Amino acid sequence: MKNGLVHIYTGEGKGKTTTAVGMAVRAKSRGLNTFFAQFFKEKNTGGEILLLNNLDITTAIFDRIKSPYFHPKIDKTILGSEIKKALFCPADIFKENKFDFMILDEFICLISTGLLSEKGCLGVP
C-alpha cells in the first residue's frame, strides 16, 4: 500500500481502546511491525499494554499528559510542554524502527480539548 489509512474512533462510552487494541493484535498477526501509544491514560491501569508487550508490539504511555476534564487544575503550560515531548518521542522510536502500523489511542482528545491544534498534530507550525 502506497498511501496510509487513518481510522478515527470517537464518542462517549467504552469500546475505542478495545477496538484499537484489537486492530493492533490483528496487524501483528498479519506480520506488521506495530506501534501502540496511549494519551490521557495512567500506567498499569489496564491489561492492554501488558498483552501488547507480550505480543512484541512496541508501546508507549504518555501518562504525564492528563485530561483537563479530569484534572481541571492542571497547568496547561506544563501540559503543552509534555505534549511536545510526546510528539517527538514517536519520531525517536521511528528512527530506530520501521513501523507498518501505528495507533495513537486518545490522540484525537488532544485536539478536542484544545491542547493541540489540527495543524499541530500534522506537524505544521
Sequence and secondary structure as in RCSB ss.txt:
>XXXX:A:sequence
MKNGLVHIYTGEGKGKTTTAVGMAVRAKSRGLNTFFAQFFKEKNTGGEILLLNNLDITTAIFDRIKSPYFHPKID
KTILGSEIKKALFCPADIFKENKFDFMILDEFICLISTGLLSEKGCLGVP
>XXXX:A:secstr
  S       SSSS HHHHHHHHHHHHHHTT  EEEEEES  TTSSSHHHHHHHTT EEEEETT   TTT TTS 
HHHHHHHHHHHHHHHHHHHHH   SEEEEETHHHHHHTTSS HHHHTT  
